[in-house]
């Protein structure tokens, strides 16, 4: 089925990285004084991976990026741009993308971060497409990364957050492709009235770090679970409907939907209401938990490496997260 897209650019390689340390939900449940199945029953999450001491977001991102470059058959020197989505940067400044550029040796690439929480990868994808469409005289390849090291920002006594968040990275390389393959349309959205639903309250210019913010655990994630669940329940079917209607197709025409999956059980339960069958979803959150901006590129890489995609397949990326933010991108998958 023909779908309008931004002709000329497509994903040419994917990669992902998870830290070595793995924590199973049954063990985590016991440590919280809960029944062993408590977390898995409510979220579907079986395990999550946690970064090692001294391992930062840039380390995970660079490892995923190297694998994406290898899959694309490219070197770091071929990149003209690096866009990195994260809520858990190495430092407040400079950007983590610059650290990744140095780790990769991508000397020709401009590099910057995107702060759109769990929708960061989709926002980064749109930024990269805009750069590719307008840049002249630079390498025609862009790297888009999503990475989180949430374990550094969790209150171990808050079972609502420690139960779901994990660490990981996913990356994609964008490059030229002949028609009819490509990416688009891409649509982004935000509603700042929900900014307090999920946040790290301290450490910024409004509430700088102090002895009081440290004592009060103000540098850990705070989440209104009921508000977040309501947002997911509303936004996922809406994103699918908007994307398919804009492209003039039906949900059944999609070969694969790659959603953000903070609670994989909840997201899977919303598929029928969005007109989707279970075989259309790329659900991997049971193995990694909520890895934020890395969720979509990680699931996409898993789908590629398990042979779920063929040339010409229509793939919908469906992101949503804190801010609140959301975004979707429709891809016509290219040949290898």
C-alpha positions in Angstrom: 0.0 0.0 0.0 1.4 3.4 -1.0 1.9 5.8 1.9 3.2 9.4 1.7 6.5 9.8 3.4 9.6 12.0 3.5 11.2 10.3 0.5 14.9 9.8 0.6 15.6 8.8 4.2 15.1 5.6 6.1 16.6 3.5 9.0 19.7 1.8 7.6 20.8 0.1 10.8 19.7 -0.6 14.4 21.5 -1.5 17.6 20.9 -1.9 21.3 22.7 -2.4 24.5 21.7 -3.6 28.0 24.0 -3.6 31.1 25.2 -6.9 32.3 23.5 -6.8 35.7 20.0 -8.3 35.6 17.4 -8.1 38.4 14.4 -10.4 38.3 11.0 -9.1 39.4 10.5 -12.0 41.8 13.6 -11.1 43.6 12.8 -7.4 43.6 9.3 -8.1 44.9 10.7 -10.1 47.8 13.1 -7.3 48.7 10.1 -4.9 48.9 8.3 -7.3 51.2 5.8 -8.3 48.6 4.7 -11.6 47.1 7.2 -12.9 44.5 4.7 -12.4 41.6 3.5 -8.9 42.7 5.4 -6.9 40.1 5.0 -9.3 37.2 1.3 -9.7 37.8 0.7 -5.9 37.6 3.1 -5.0 34.9 4.2 -8.0 32.9 7.8 -7.1 33.7 10.0 -10.2 34.4 13.4 -8.6 34.6 15.3 -5.4 34.1 19.0 -4.5 33.6 20.9 -2.0 35.8 24.0 -0.1 35.0 27.3 -1.0 36.8 28.9 1.6 39.1 30.6 4.2 37.0 28.6 3.3 33.9 26.9 6.4 32.5 24.3 7.1 29.9 26.9 7.9 27.3 28.6 4.5 27.8 25.3 2.6 27.1 24.5 4.9 24.2 27.9 4.5 22.5 27.7 0.7 22.8 24.2 0.7 21.1 25.4 3.2 18.5 28.4 1.1 17.6 26.1 -1.9 16.9 23.8 0.3 14.8 26.7 1.6 12.7 28.0 -2.0 12.2 24.5 -3.1 11.1 24.4 -0.2 8.6 27.9 -1.1 7.3 29.2 2.4 8.3 32.0 3.9 10.4 31.6 6.7 12.9 33.3 9.0 10.5 30.4 8.7 8.1 28.0 10.4 10.6 27.0 14.0 10.1 24.7 14.3 13.1 24.1 12.6 16.5 20.8 13.3 18.3 20.3 11.7 21.7 17.1 11.5 23.7 17.4 11.0 27.4 16.0 12.0 30.8 19.1 10.8 32.6 22.1 12.6 31.0 25.7 12.1 32.2 25.7 15.8 33.4 23.3 18.7 33.4 25.7 20.2 30.8 27.2 19.6 28.3 25.0 17.3 26.2 25.5 13.6 26.5 25.4 13.4 22.7 28.8 15.2 22.7 30.2 12.5 25.0 28.9 9.9 22.6 30.5 11.7 19.7 33.8 11.5 21.4 33.5 7.9 22.4 32.6 6.9 18.9 35.2 9.1 17.2 32.5 10.7 15.0 34.5 13.9 14.4 32.4 15.1 11.5 29.1 14.9 13.4 27.2 17.7 15.1 25.7 16.4 18.4 23.0 17.5 20.7 20.4 16.1 23.2 16.6 16.1 23.1 14.7 16.3 26.4 11.3 14.8 25.7 11.3 12.0 28.3 10.1 8.7 27.0 9.1 10.3 23.6 12.7 11.5 23.2 13.5 9.0 20.4 10.6 10.1 18.2 11.4 13.8 18.8 15.0 13.0 17.9 14.0 11.2 14.8 12.1 14.3 13.6 15.1 16.5 14.3 17.4 14.2 12.4 15.0 14.1 9.4 14.9 17.9 9.3 18.7 18.1 9.4 19.0 15.5 6.6 16.5 17.4 4.4 18.3 20.7 4.7 22.0 20.1 5.4 24.5 20.6 2.6 28.1 19.5 2.4 28.1 17.0 5.3 27.8 13.3 5.6 24.3 12.1 4.7 23.9 9.9 7.7 22.4 10.7 11.1 22.5 8.7 14.4 19.4 8.8 16.6 19.8 7.3 20.1 17.5 6.8 23.1 19.2 6.0 26.4 18.3 5.9 30.1 20.1 5.1 33.3 17.1 5.4 35.6 18.6 3.3 38.3 20.6 6.4 39.4 17.3 8.2 40.1 15.2 5.8 42.0 14.0 5.7 45.6 14.5 2.1 46.7 11.5 2.3 49.0 9.1 3.6 46.2 7.7 0.4 44.8 5.7 2.3 42.2 9.0 3.4 40.4 11.6 0.8 41.4 9.2 -1.9 40.1 9.1 -0.6 36.5 12.2 1.3 35.6 15.4 -0.2 34.1 18.5 0.9 32.2 19.3 0.5 28.5 20.0 2.1 25.1 18.8 1.8 21.5 20.1 3.4 18.4 19.3 3.8 14.7 21.3 5.1 11.8 19.4 7.1 9.2 20.5 7.3 5.6 19.5 7.7 2.0 17.1 5.2 0.4 15.3 5.1 -2.9 11.5 5.5 -3.2 9.0 4.2 -2.2 10.8 3.5 1.1 11.2 6.1 3.8 10.0 7.7 7.0 6.9 9.8 7.5 4.7 11.4 8.3 6.0 12.2 11.8 3.8 14.0 14.3 4.7 15.4 17.7 2.6 16.7 20.6 2.9 18.1 24.2 0.7 19.1 27.0 2.7 20.9 29.7 -0.3 20.9 32.1 0.7 17.3 32.9 4.4 18.1 33.6 4.1 17.2 37.3 2.7 13.7 36.7 6.2 12.2 36.4 9.3 14.3 37.3 12.6 14.6 39.1 11.8 17.6 41.2 15.2 18.7 42.3 18.5 19.5 40.6 17.4 22.1 38.1 17.2 25.9 38.3 13.8 25.9 40.1 15.0 23.7 43.0 18.8 23.5 42.9 20.6 20.8 44.7 21.0 21.3 48.5 21.4 19.4 51.7 17.6 19.6 52.0 16.9 18.2 48.5 19.3 15.4 49.1 17.8 14.5 52.4 14.3 14.6 51.0 15.2 12.4 48.0 14.3 15.2 45.6 16.6 13.9 43.0 14.6 10.7 42.5 11.7 10.0 40.2 8.3 11.0 41.5 5.3 9.5 39.6 1.5 9.8 40.0 0.7 6.3 39.0 -3.0 6.9 38.5 -2.4 9.9 36.3 0.2 8.1 34.2 -2.0 5.1 33.7 -4.9 7.3 32.6 -2.6 9.2 30.1 -1.4 5.9 28.6 -4.9 4.5 28.3 -6.0 7.6 26.4 -3.0 8.4 24.3 -2.0 5.0 22.8 -5.3 4.4 20.9 -5.3 8.1 19.9 -1.8 7.9 18.5 -2.6 4.8 16.4 -5.8 6.5 15.1 -4.2 9.8 14.2 -1.3 8.1 12.4 -3.3 5.8 10.4 -6.0 8.3 9.5 -3.3 10.8 8.4 -1.8 8.2 6.1 -5.1 7.1 4.7 -4.7 3.5 6.0 -6.3 1.3 8.6 -4.7 -0.1 11.8 -4.9 -3.6 10.2 -2.6 -2.4 7.4 0.3 -2.0 9.8 2.8 -4.8 9.8 4.2 -3.8 13.2 3.5 -1.3 15.9 6.5 -0.4 18.1 5.1 1.4 21.2 6.7 2.8 24.3 5.9 0.3 27.0 6.3 1.6 30.5 3.8 -1.2 31.6 3.9 -3.8 28.8 0.8 -5.6 30.2 -1.2 -2.4 30.1 0.0 -1.4 26.6 -0.8 -4.9 25.2 -4.3 -4.7 26.8 -5.0 -1.5 24.8 -4.3 -3.0 21.4 -7.8 -4.3 20.6 -9.3 -0.9 21.4 -6.9 0.6 18.9 -7.9 -1.8 16.2 -4.7 -3.9 16.5 -4.1 -7.6 16.9 -1.5 -9.0 19.4 0.7 -10.2 16.5 1.1 -6.6 15.3 2.8 -5.4 18.5 6.5 -5.4 19.3 6.3 -5.9 23.1 9.6 -6.5 24.8 9.1 -4.6 28.1 8.9 -7.9 30.0 12.6 -8.3 29.5 13.8 -4.7 30.2 11.1 -2.8 32.0 10.6 0.9 31.3 13.8 2.1 29.6 12.2 5.4 28.6 13.6 7.0 25.4 15.4 3.7 24.7 12.2 1.7 24.7 11.2 2.2 21.0 14.7 1.9 19.4 15.4 -1.2 21.6 12.1 -2.9 20.6 12.8 -2.0 16.9 16.2 -3.5 17.1 14.8 -6.7 18.6 12.2 -6.9 15.8 14.9 -6.5 13.2 17.2 -9.1 14.6 14.4 -11.6 15.1 13.3 -11.3 11.5 9.9 -9.6 12.1 10.4 -7.0 9.3 10.4 -7.3 5.5 10.9 -4.7 2.8 7.7 -2.7 2.3 6.3 -3.4 5.7 4.5 -0.4 7.3 5.8 0.2 10.8 4.3 2.6 13.3 6.5 4.0 16.1 4.2 5.2 19.0 5.8 7.2 21.7 4.4 8.9 24.8 5.9 10.1 28.1 6.5 12.7 30.7 5.9 16.3 30.0 3.5 15.1 28.9 4.6 14.4 25.4 3.7 12.0 22.5 4.7 11.4 19.0 4.3 8.9 16.2 6.2 8.1 13.0 5.2 5.9 10.1 7.9 4.0 8.3 7.9 2.0 5.0 10.6 -0.5 5.9 13.5 -0.5 3.4 15.4 -3.5 1.9 18.7 -4.4 3.7 
